[in-house]
Amino acid sequence: MSRRFEIATLAAYWKQLEHLGGRLDLRTQGLGVVGHSIRAVPLPELRGLLAESRRQRLPFHIHVEEQQQEIAESRAVYGKRPLELLLEQPGGLDGVTAVHCTHSRPDQLRRFVQLGGRICVCPTTEGNLGDGLPPLVAVAESHRRLCLGSDSNARISLLEEMRWLEYGQRVKSEKRGVLADETGAVAPVLLAAATAGGAAALGVDTGRIAAGTWADFAAVDLASPLLAGAAPDDVLAALIFGGTESALAATCVGGLWDRDWTRR
């Protein structure tokens, strides 16, 4: 752990979080609790963070089994894998998001999801670092508990993250259409991970078009050459698997558009 990011005590952590809470722009910002990883935060303090996040009803995120070294270090200190330790924490795992899960055992990952946990995959980061691919193909339950992250921000592109979320699982399983819904369509599952799944992991009421939710949208330019020839029912798949940000006309966050795209 880099010392400049270290907070000495849990009391100092909660004081800092309270300070940040008074400085938020609630239209675009929220609070969450983070314990970087089992190897960065002692287990007693991790339990304290998890318990207090539940009491304050804040989302809790932690990096889990991103690298083999992390697993080896956890076993050396605790005699167990990081996800195994997380599964032992009392109170269930609603509100807990495990980031990466690259080397998690399918049986433990399945149990994590069944207990209410969410999985945050960061495909471009995991590819850039050579970490590996999470075993989503072996955990059918994971399809509805996914969200996407950029992590190291090697490239900021949710379209690319969505694309490689599926492509990575194809490479791992040597099959196509791995993360498919009940109709066999992949694109809706990937979109859900990028929208509703991400919103749920952050504890934000958005990610879907419904009365009372945050007005967060992306407007797609249907005249983009990247979407040429796509039938209406195929536009989403064409955008995810062949599109870039050039096909997006504008974005809206909290009801405010980034530009007047209606005049284009």
N, C-alpha and C positions, 0 to 999 in steps of 0.2 A: 504493500500500500504506500503510495506517494505521501510523504509527511504533510505536504501542503493541503491535502484533502482530508487529513486525519482529524477527527473530533475526539477529544480525550475522554469524555464521559457521556453517558446517556442524558444526564441533566443538561449538559451543554448542547447536545443535539436537539432536544425538545425546545430549549430556549431559542436556538437559531431558527427552528421551524416556525415557532410562534412569531418571531420577528419577520420572517418572510411572509407569513400569512397576512400581515398587515400592509404589505406592499404589493399585493396581487392586482392585476387587471383581470377581474373575474370573467370578462368576455373571452379572454384567450388563455388564461392561466389557472392552474389549480395546484394543490399540494399532494404529495405522496411521500411515503416512507420507503427508504432504501437501505438495505444492508448489502453491501457490494457482493459478498460471497462468503461461504463458510470459511475460507482460508484468510479472509480479510477481517472478519468480525468474530470475536470469541463467541462460542455457542450461548453462554448465559446472556450476553448482551443482545444477541440475535433474538433470543426468546423474549427479552424485554421490548425490543423494537416491534416484534410481531404482536405481542399482547397489547401494547399501547396503540398500535395502528388500528387494531380491532375496536378498542375503546373509543377512539376518535373517528372511527368509520372512514379511515383513509386507506387508499390502495397501498399494497406492499409489494415491492419488486426486489428480486435477488438474482444474481447470475448463478446458474446451476450447471455444473458439469460441462463447462465449455471446452476444457482441455483435459487430457489424461493426467497431466501433472497435478491439477486441482484434485482429482479423485485420489491420486496416490497420497497427497499431503493430508487429505481428510482421513483416509484410512490409517495413516501413520499416527495421527493425533487422537482420533475418536474411534478407530476400528470399524468405521462405516463410511459409506459413500455419502456425498452431500445431499442428494435427493432422499436417500434413506433417512437421514437425520431430519430433514424437513417433514417427511411423512410422520415422524414420531411426535411432532409438536401438537399440543392439545388445542382443541377448539375448532378443528376443521381448517380448510384452506381456501374458503371463499375470500375473494379479494387479493389473493396471492398470485403473482405472476412470476414464473420462472423463466429467465432469459437464457436462451440458447438450447439447453438440454441436449447438446450435441452428442454426448457419449452416455446418455441415460439408458438404463435397462428398460426395455419395453414394458415389463410387468410393473416396475415401479412408476414409470411414466403414466401408465394406464390407471394405477391407483391414485396418483396425484390428480389427474383429471376427474376421476370419479368423486374425489373429495372436494371438488369445486375449484381447483387450481386452473390457471391459464398458462399457455406456453407462448412466449414471444420469440419468434425466429428472426434472425437478422442475416438473411442469405448473402448479401454482398460482403458484409463484414466477415462472416464465417468462411466465405470463399477467399477473400483477400488475405486472411490470416492462416488459411490452410487448416482450419480447426476440424472440419468434417461436416457431416450431415446428420441431423437428428432423426431418430427412427420412427418418423410419423407414419410411414407405410405400415408399420407393425402395430400401430395403435389407432384403430379406426375411430375411437372416441375423441381423438385429438382434433379431428376435422372441425368440430363445432367450438373448440376452445382455443383457437389460434389468434394471434395478433402479430403484427410486423413491427420491427424496429430498425433504425439505421445504425445504432451503436457508434462505431468509430467514424461514421459519416464519410466513408470513403467515396460515396456518391449518394447524393440526396435525390432519390427517385423512387416513389412508391410503386410506380409501374414496373420498374426493374425488380424491386423486392417481390412484388406479386408474381412476376414471371418466373423468377428463380426459386421462389417457394415451391412451385410445382416442378420446375425443371430439375431441381436438386433431388426431389423424391423419385423422379423418373430415372435419373442417373443411378441412384441408390438401388432401385428395385428392378431396373431394366424393363419397366412397363410404362405405358402411357395412361393419361387420365387418372392419376393416383388420387389426388385430392378432389374427388367428384362428389356431387350431391346425389340424392336419390334418383334423379333423372339421368345421371351420368355426365352432367355438365360440371366443368371445372371452374370456369370464370366466376360464377356466383360465390363459390367458396373462397376464392382468392380475394374478391371484392369485400366480402364479409370480414375477412381477416384484416384488411386494410382500413375498414371503416367501423362497423359495429364492434368487432373484436377489439380493436385498439381503444375505442371509446370505453368499453366495459373494463378493460385493464386499467384505464386511467380514472375510472369512476366518474366519467363525464356522460351526461345525458345527451348524446348525439350519435351519429353514425347511421341514422335512418331518417326518412322523411315522415314526420309525424307531428301533430299539433303539440306544442309545449316543449319540443326539443330544440337544442341549439340549431340555428340556421347555418349549417356548414355544407357547402356544395362545391362541386367542380363542374364547370360547363364545358362540354365536349364540342369541338368544331366538327360537325358532321361532314363538312366540305373538305376536310383535310385529305390530302392524297393518301395518307397512311390508312384511311378507312375506305378508300375507293372500292366499290364492288361489294362491300359487306351488307348483307341483308339486315333489316332492323333487329332481328333476334340474334344476330352474330356480331353486332357492333361492340359489345363489351369484350368478347373474346378477341376480336381484332385489335382493340385498343390495348389489352393486356399483353398479348403475345406478339404484336407487331408494331405497337405504337410507342411514341415518345411524348415528352411534355409539349412538343410543338403542336400536338393535336388537342391540347387543352386551351380553351378560349380565355378562361378566367377562373378564379377561385373566390369563394365567399366564406368568411370566417366570422361567426357570431353575427351574421346578418349584414356584414359589410363586404362589398365586392372590392377586389384589388384594383379594378379599373372599369370604366363604362364600356363593357364589351358589346352592349346592345347597339352601339353606333358603328360597329365594324362593318 
